[in-house]
Amino acid sequence: MSFPFEPYAPIRRQQYSILHGVNRVRKAAGLEPVPSSCIWLKRRIYRPFEPMATR
């Protein structure tokens, strides 16, 4: 699954919070936890005045 947001700090905190909740439920179900490496940490750099066709 991917989110349509760039991973700025507040977004990363929300994603880690969701991951923590998912892993808590998975642990209760006896499943392996989802690794934190599934969260993308690098942002894409956007140039605000660049034409849309070149993105």
N, C-alpha and C positions, 0 to 999 in steps of 0.2 A: 504494500500500500504506500502511496506517496501523498504528501500534503502539498497543496499549492502555495506554500509559503516559504520564504527564504529563512534559513535557520539563525535568526538574530537571537540574542540571549533570552528574551522572554519566551520566544517560541521554543527554544531548546529546553527551557525549564518545564514548559507544558508537556513537551514530548516525553521527557524523562519521568514526569509525574504519571502520564498515561502508561508508560512502560512499567513503572513500579506497580501500578494497579493490575496490569495484565499479568505480570510475573507473580503477584500475590495470589491471584485466582488460579494460575497454572500450577503453582506449588501446592495449593489445596487440592487440586485435581490429580496430583501425582505426575505432572508433566515437567519436562525440562524448561528452564526459564529461557526467555528470548534474550539474546545477548544485547548489550548496550551498543555494540558496533552497528546495529541496524539503523541507528539514528545518524543521519547525514549532518556533518558539522561544518562543511565548507559552503560558503555563500558564493553565488554567481554574482559577478560585478555587472551592473547594468549602467549604461550611459543614458541619462534621461533625455538628451536631445539627439540621440542617434535614431535614424529612421527605423521603423518596425521591421522592414524587410531584411535587414542585416542581422537581426537577433537570432 
